[in-house]
Amino acid sequence: MVKIYKTNEDVIKDIKNGVLAIEGDVTFECSISISASIIVTAGDINASDITAVDINARNITAVDINASDITARNINARNINAWNITAWGDITAGDISYSAFCCVYQNIKCLSIKARRTISKEPICLDGKLEIKEPE
């Protein structure tokens, strides 16, 4: 069963102790802006825009993601802006901006990827490669 959020207020109602905990798949049919961690257990996130402190999920599909820390199996987004990004699989995105650390097990495919801090690490693809795509 997929949990569907139609408004940001619906999302806020489900936040308990600074955490939006979701069991299974979730679809956001609205932009969300919350000051909470998002934990999705055994599910996927499908959304237009996500602004959150921490995101932990199996798969994330979004237009824009703004977060402190993102941990997921696969991330597919137009733009990602985060402090730290960890993916157990692939990241497919337009522009990726991170502060200190971006690591994936497989591949990163994007239009651009840039660290915002002087002290940072280059993106790491453990078993894959970084591919900078041409704009379509």
KELUM-382450 format. One line per 2 residues: number of its first residue (from 0); their letters; for each residue x, y, z of N, C-alpha, C. Coordinates in pm, 1 decimal. Layout:
% residues N
NUM	A	X:Y:Z:X:Y:Z:X:Y:Z  ...
//
This chain:
% residues 136
0	MV	84.0:-117.7:0.0:0.0:0.0:0.0:88.8:124.4:0.0  53.0:223.2:-79.4:129.0:346.7:-92.0:62.7:455.0:-7.8
2	KI	139.5:519.3:78.7:89.1:634.7:154.7:103.4:756.2:64.6  -3.4:833.6:49.1:-2.9:951.4:-37.7:-24.8:1075.8:46.4
4	YK	67.6:1171.1:34.0:53.2:1301.7:99.1:14.0:1402.8:-7.5  -96.6:1475.0:16.6:-144.8:1573.9:-79.6:-104.8:1716.5:-41.9
6	TN	-75.2:1742.2:87.8:-35.7:1876.0:132.1:80.3:1866.6:231.0  155.1:1974.4:242.6:264.0:1981.2:340.2:209.1:1965.7:482.2
8	ED	89.0:2015.2:506.6:27.3:2003.8:638.3:0.7:1857.8:674.6  -38.5:1775.2:575.3:-56.8:1631.7:599.5:73.2:1566.8:644.1
10	VI	183.4:1609.2:583.8:314.5:1555.5:620.1:348.8:1595.5:763.1  330.3:1721.6:795.5:363.1:1772.5:929.3:284.8:1699.6:1037.1
12	KD	158.7:1663.6:1008.8:76.6:1590.8:1106.8:136.5:1455.4:1144.9  213.0:1394.4:1053.8:270.3:1261.8:1079.9:409.8:1267.2:1143.5
14	IK	463.3:1386.4:1167.4:595.6:1399.2:1229.3:582.8:1380.0:1380.4  658.6:1286.9:1433.5:659.7:1258.8:1577.6:803.2:1267.5:1628.0
16	NG	826.6:1351.1:1727.2:960.1:1367.2:1785.9:1066.0:1399.8:1681.6  1032.2:1485.3:1586.0:1127.8:1527.8:1484.4:1155.8:1426.0:1375.7
18	VL	1071.2:1321.8:1363.8:1092.9:1216.5:1264.7:962.9:1189.5:1188.6  971.6:1187.4:1056.4:862.2:1139.9:972.4:895.6:995.4:938.4
20	AI	834.6:901.6:1010.2:861.5:758.7:991.5:751.2:698.2:905.1  791.4:636.5:794.9:696.0:580.5:700.3:730.9:433.8:677.5
22	EG	630.1:347.9:686.3:647.8:205.3:658.1:598.8:180.8:515.9  684.5:136.5:426.6:644.9:107.0:289.6:663.9:226.3:197.7
24	DV	599.9:221.4:80.7:615.5:324.1:-21.2:536.8:449.4:15.6  586.6:563.3:-32.5:519.3:689.9:-7.7:527.7:775.5:-133.2
26	TF	419.6:849.4:-161.6:416.8:944.4:-271.6:378.3:1080.3:-215.9  457.8:1181.7:-251.3:426.8:1318.7:-212.6:372.1:1388.6:-335.0
28	EC	243.6:1425.5:-331.9:180.8:1496.9:-443.1:184.8:1646.9:-418.2  281.7:1688.6:-337.3:300.5:1829.5:-304.2:448.3:1850.1:-275.0
30	SI	490.4:1974.4:-275.8:624.7:2005.3:-228.8:621.4:2001.9:-76.8  729.8:1951.8:-16.8:733.7:1949.4:128.7:853.9:2027.0:177.4
32	SI	833.8:2093.9:288.3:940.4:2165.4:356.5:920.9:2139.6:505.0  1005.3:2054.9:561.7:989.6:2015.0:700.5:1124.2:2019.0:771.0
34	SA	1119.5:2038.9:901.0:1238.7:2030.3:984.7:1229.9:1899.4:1061.2  1257.9:1790.3:990.3:1246.1:1657.5:1050.7:1328.4:1559.2:970.9
36	SI	1362.2:1449.7:1033.2:1423.8:1338.4:961.7:1313.4:1258.9:893.9  1344.9:1202.9:776.8:1250.7:1117.1:706.5:1310.9:977.6:705.3
38	IV	1237.2:882.5:760.8:1281.9:743.6:759.5:1174.0:661.2:691.5  1209.9:599.0:578.6:1117.3:514.3:506.0:1166.9:371.7:521.5
40	TA	1086.5:287.6:582.9:1122.6:148.3:605.4:1066.1:63.6:492.4  1154.9:-3.6:419.3:1115.5:-95.5:312.0:1025.8:-28.1:209.7
42	GD	1065.3:90.0:164.4:982.1:157.5:66.7:1059.7:256.5:-17.0  988.4:327.3:-102.5:1045.8:424.9:-193.8:984.6:561.3:-165.8
44	IN	1056.5:667.8:-205.6:1004.2:804.2:-198.5:989.7:855.3:-341.2  869.9:903.8:-376.1:845.0:968.3:-504.5:788.6:1106.3:-474.9
46	AS	859.8:1210.5:-517.1:817.0:1346.2:-483.1:867.1:1444.9:-587.1  807.1:1563.6:-588.3:858.0:1671.7:-672.5:977.2:1737.4:-604.0
48	DI	955.2:1797.4:-487.9:1061.6:1866.5:-415.7:1066.5:1816.1:-272.8  1186.7:1792.6:-222.4:1205.9:1748.8:-84.1:1304.8:1843.1:-17.1
50	TA	1265.7:1898.0:96.5:1356.0:1975.5:180.3:1347.9:1914.6:318.5  1458.5:1858.1:365.4:1457.0:1787.0:492.9:1595.4:1788.5:555.0
52	VD	1603.3:1750.6:681.5:1732.2:1739.8:747.7:1800.6:1610.6:704.1  1741.2:1495.3:730.3:1798.1:1366.7:692.7:1695.6:1285.9:615.2
54	IN	1741.4:1214.6:512.1:1655.1:1127.2:434.7:1719.9:989.0:432.4  1647.2:886.8:478.4:1692.3:748.3:471.8:1584.8:669.6:399.4
56	AR	1617.5:612.9:282.6:1517.1:542.5:203.6:1583.3:441.0:112.8  1501.6:350.1:57.9:1552.7:253.3:-39.2:1578.1:324.0:-171.7
58	NI	1478.7:388.0:-228.3:1491.8:460.4:-355.3:1427.2:596.7:-342.0  1488.5:696.8:-403.1:1433.1:831.8:-402.5:1422.4:878.8:-547.2
60	TA	1300.6:921.7:-586.2:1278.1:982.3:-716.4:1217.0:1119.0:-690.6  1285.5:1224.1:-733.3:1238.9:1359.0:-702.2:1287.5:1457.1:-808.0
62	VD	1227.6:1574.3:-808.9:1276.3:1681.9:-894.2:1393.4:1750.0:-824.0  1370.6:1804.3:-706.0:1476.2:1871.2:-630.8:1484.4:1813.4:-490.8
64	IN	1606.0:1789.2:-444.2:1628.2:1741.2:-307.9:1723.5:1837.5:-238.6  1681.8:1889.7:-123.7:1766.2:1972.7:-38.9:1767.1:1909.2:98.8
66	AS	1882.6:1861.7:143.5:1888.5:1790.5:270.1:2027.4:1800.7:330.1  2036.6:1773.8:458.7:2167.9:1765.0:521.1:2234.2:1635.1:479.8
68	DI	2170.5:1522.6:507.9:2226.8:1392.0:476.3:2125.0:1308.3:400.6  2171.2:1242.4:294.8:2085.9:1153.7:216.7:2151.4:1016.0:215.4
70	TA	2075.1:914.2:253.4:2121.7:776.4:246.1:2013.5:695.7:175.7  2047.2:633.0:63.5:1948.0:558.6:-13.0:2016.0:454.9:-100.2
72	RN	1938.1:359.6:-148.9:1993.7:263.3:-244.6:2015.7:333.1:-377.6  1913.0:397.8:-431.3:1923.4:469.1:-558.4:1858.9:605.7:-544.7
74	IN	1918.0:704.8:-609.5:1864.7:840.7:-608.2:1851.5:886.3:-752.9  1732.3:936.8:-788.6:1707.2:989.0:-921.8:1640.4:1123.9:-904.2
76	AR	1711.5:1231.6:-937.1:1657.9:1365.4:-913.8:1712.1:1462.4:-1017.9  1639.2:1571.9:-1039.1:1688.9:1676.6:-1127.9:1806.7:1747.3:-1063.0
78	NI	1790.6:1786.8:-935.8:1896.2:1855.9:-864.0:1906.9:1801.3:-722.6  2029.0:1786.3:-675.0:2054.0:1741.0:-538.2:2145.8:1842.0:-472.1
80	NA	2105.7:1886.9:-353.8:2186.1:1979.4:-274.7:2189.2:1923.7:-134.2  2303.1:1871.2:-91.2:2309.8:1804.7:39.1:2448.2:1821.2:100.3
82	WN	2454.9:1804.0:231.2:2584.5:1802.4:299.7:2658.6:1675.6:263.9  2594.3:1560.7:282.8:2655.7:1431.3:255.3:2557.9:1344.2:178.4
84	IT	2608.4:1271.0:80.5:2525.1:1183.9:-1.2:2588.3:1044.1:-1.0  2508.3:944.0:34.2:2553.5:805.0:28.9:2447.5:724.7:-44.1
86	AW	2486.4:653.3:-147.9:2391.1:568.8:-221.4:2449.8:429.6:-235.8  2369.6:328.2:-202.7:2413.8:189.8:-217.1:2412.1:148.1:-362.6
88	GD	2349.5:224.5:-448.7:2340.9:190.3:-591.0:2385.4:305.1:-675.3  2293.8:365.2:-751.6:2325.1:470.3:-847.4:2265.2:603.6:-805.6
90	IT	2328.9:710.7:-852.7:2270.6:844.3:-846.9:2257.6:892.5:-990.7  2136.5:933.2:-1028.8:2111.5:994.4:-1158.5:2049.5:1130.0:-1130.1
92	AG	2115.3:1236.0:-1174.4:2068.0:1370.5:-1139.4:2113.3:1471.1:-1243.6  2055.8:1589.6:-1234.2:2103.1:1702.3:-1313.8:2228.0:1756.5:-1247.6
94	DI	2209.2:1851.6:-1159.2:2320.9:1912.7:-1087.5:2327.5:1857.5:-945.8  2447.5:1819.9:-902.6:2469.2:1771.1:-767.1:2563.3:1867.0:-697.6
96	SY	2521.3:1914.3:-581.3:2603.6:2001.5:-498.4:2610.8:1939.3:-359.7  2731.8:1916.9:-310.4:2747.2:1856.4:-178.2:2855.4:1931.4:-102.5
98	SA	2851.4:1916.9:28.1:2945.4:1990.1:111.0:3077.2:1916.2:126.9  3073.2:1792.9:177.2:3197.2:1726.4:213.2:3215.8:1589.6:148.9
100	FC	3107.6:1514.7:126.3:3121.7:1373.4:92.6:3009.8:1326.6:2.0  3045.5:1257.8:-107.0:2947.8:1196.6:-197.1:3003.7:1061.7:-239.6
102	CV	2937.0:953.6:-197.5:2988.2:818.7:-222.4:2876.0:728.0:-269.4  2901.8:652.3:-377.9:2805.3:553.7:-426.4:2878.7:423.4:-454.4
104	YQ	2804.2:314.0:-449.8:2863.6:184.7:-481.5:2876.4:166.7:-631.6  2779.6:216.5:-708.6:2780.2:193.7:-852.5:2819.7:319.7:-929.0
106	NI	2722.9:390.9:-984.7:2751.4:499.1:-1078.3:2686.9:630.5:-1037.2  2749.6:739.5:-1078.4:2690.5:872.7:-1070.8:2680.7:923.2:-1214.2
108	KC	2557.6:958.5:-1255.9:2535.3:1017.9:-1387.1:2469.0:1152.4:-1363.1  2535.2:1259.9:-1406.6:2481.2:1392.9:-1379.3:2532.0:1493.6:-1482.1
110	LS	2471.6:1612.9:-1478.9:2519.1:1722.0:-1564.3:2640.5:1789.3:-1502.1  2638.5:1801.8:-1369.4:2752.8:1860.1:-1298.8:2753.2:1811.4:-1155.1
112	IK	2872.1:1808.5:-1096.2:2885.6:1770.4:-956.0:2995.0:1858.2:-896.6  2962.7:1918.2:-780.4:3056.4:2015.2:-724.2:3051.1:2012.0:-572.8
114	AR	3168.6:2012.3:-511.9:3178.0:2027.7:-366.9:3176.8:2176.4:-334.3  3103.8:2214.1:-229.4:3092.5:2354.7:-192.1:3202.5:2399.3:-96.8
116	RT	3269.9:2306.9:-30.8:3373.1:2342.7:66.7:3511.8:2318.9:8.5  3607.6:2396.6:56.1:3746.5:2375.9:16.6:3795.0:2240.8:67.9
118	IS	3762.4:2209.6:194.2:3798.3:2079.6:251.3:3684.3:1983.3:221.6  3702.9:1900.1:121.2:3601.4:1803.1:81.3:3670.2:1690.9:5.3
120	KE	3596.5:1585.3:-21.3:3647.4:1472.0:-97.1:3583.6:1470.8:-236.2  3659.7:1424.7:-333.4:3605.4:1404.6:-467.7:3497.4:1296.9:-459.6
122	PI	3398.6:1299.0:-549.3:3296.9:1193.6:-549.1:3362.3:1056.1:-566.4  3308.4:957.1:-495.7:3363.4:821.8:-500.4:3258.6:728.0:-560.7
124	CL	3298.2:650.4:-661.8:3216.7:544.3:-719.5:3295.2:414.6:-698.4  3255.3:335.7:-599.4:3333.6:217.8:-562.6:3341.9:113.3:-674.0
126	DG	3227.3:74.3:-730.7:3225.8:-30.3:-832.4:3179.8:20.6:-968.6  3172.4:150.4:-985.4:3123.3:206.0:-1110.1:3206.2:325.2:-1153.1
128	KL	3139.2:422.0:-1213.8:3212.2:538.0:-1263.7:3125.8:664.1:-1256.2  3191.8:777.1:-1260.1:3126.7:908.2:-1266.7:3114.0:946.1:-1412.4
130	EI	2991.1:977.0:-1455.9:2966.0:1015.5:-1594.2:2898.0:1151.8:-1595.8  2965.6:1250.4:-1653.8:2907.2:1384.3:-1669.4:2836.3:1385.1:-1804.9
132	KE	2702.4:1401.0:-1802.3:2620.6:1397.2:-1923.1:2612.0:1535.8:-1985.4  2586.4:1539.5:-2113.1:2558.7:1663.5:-2184.7:2411.3:1699.2:-2164.2
134	PE	2377.7:1828.3:-2149.1:2235.4:1867.1:-2138.0:2158.6:1825.9:-2263.8  2033.1:1783.0:-2241.8:1949.7:1739.8:-2355.0:1880.8:1856.7:-2418.9
//
